[in-house]
């Protein structure tokens, strides 16, 4: 009976720790880390990139953790936070220069690096790192929906 209880406790502990274990293993598999931008882009450009990531208000990056990331995979609550989107763009660009790996390993590494970036960089640094990446993207088409008329008071 004690063996069964011990085994069950070990399995539950492993299950609860697995997001952090996967995070640590995937971070360890990435060669180096992205370097912080040498200088920040102007505030107006930071806000433009923040809005491109569907952000509103002042740019801010909320630190993520492996549990929150895993929760979003299984119980999606809508769009990712803008800071997460910026970090994901930096992560994806950085991992493209890494040696090729399998699809699962690449996606888990991307998740781990995205989490790491939100925990270690500011929103201003993320936006500044995204600026040269976004400069390579084709221009966005204007929304085809007409602008909503002003509300009457």
SVG drawing of the C-alpha trace seen along z (x, -y; Angstrom):
<svg xmlns="http://www.w3.org/2000/svg" viewBox="-28 -64 53 66">
<polyline fill="none" stroke="black" stroke-width="0.4" points="0.0,0.0 2.8,-2.4 4.5,-1.6 1.2,-2.4 0.8,-5.7 4.5,-6.6 4.2,-5.8 1.0,-7.9 2.7,-10.8 5.7,-10.6 3.5,-10.6 1.4,-13.5 4.6,-15.4 6.1,-14.6 2.9,-15.7 2.8,-19.0 6.5,-19.7 6.4,-18.7 5.8,-22.2 8.9,-23.5 10.9,-20.4 10.0,-20.7 10.7,-24.5 14.2,-23.8 15.0,-21.0 14.0,-23.0 15.9,-26.1 19.0,-24.0 18.6,-22.7 18.8,-26.2 22.2,-27.5 22.6,-30.8 19.9,-33.4 18.9,-36.4 20.9,-39.5 19.1,-42.5 18.9,-45.4 21.8,-47.7 19.4,-50.7 15.7,-51.1 13.6,-52.2 11.8,-55.5 8.7,-55.4 6.4,-56.0 7.8,-53.0 7.4,-50.9 3.7,-51.8 3.2,-51.0 4.7,-47.5 2.7,-47.1 -0.5,-47.8 0.7,-45.5 0.7,-42.8 -2.9,-43.9 -1.8,-45.8 -3.6,-48.9 -2.2,-51.5 1.4,-51.6 3.6,-48.7 4.2,-46.3 5.3,-42.6 3.7,-40.4 6.1,-37.6 4.8,-34.2 5.4,-30.9 5.2,-27.3 1.9,-26.7 0.2,-29.6 1.5,-28.7 0.3,-25.1 -3.1,-26.3 -3.5,-28.5 -2.9,-25.5 -5.6,-23.5 -8.1,-26.2 -7.6,-29.0 -8.9,-32.4 -8.6,-34.3 -5.7,-36.2 -2.3,-35.9 -1.2,-39.0 0.7,-41.5 3.9,-41.0 3.7,-37.3 3.2,-38.0 6.2,-40.3 8.3,-37.7 7.0,-35.0 8.2,-36.9 11.6,-37.4 11.8,-33.8 10.7,-32.5 13.2,-34.7 16.1,-33.6 15.2,-29.9 15.2,-30.0 19.0,-30.5 19.4,-27.4 20.3,-24.0 17.2,-22.1 15.2,-20.0 12.0,-18.1 8.7,-19.9 7.8,-19.0 11.2,-20.0 11.0,-23.3 7.6,-24.2 8.5,-23.4 11.8,-25.4 9.8,-28.3 7.4,-28.2 10.3,-28.0 12.2,-30.9 9.0,-33.0 8.4,-32.4 12.1,-33.2 11.9,-36.5 8.8,-37.7 10.5,-37.0 13.8,-38.7 13.2,-41.5 11.0,-44.6 8.3,-45.4 10.4,-48.2 13.3,-45.7 10.9,-43.2 9.5,-45.9 12.9,-47.1 14.0,-43.6 10.9,-43.1 11.5,-46.3 14.1,-44.9 12.0,-41.6 8.8,-43.5 10.7,-45.7 11.0,-42.5 7.2,-41.8 5.0,-42.9 2.9,-46.0 -0.5,-45.3 -3.5,-45.9 -6.0,-48.4 -9.0,-46.8 -11.8,-46.4 -14.5,-47.1 -15.7,-50.7 -15.0,-52.7 -17.9,-52.7 -19.9,-55.9 -19.5,-58.1 -22.1,-57.4 -24.9,-59.9 -25.3,-61.4"/>
</svg>
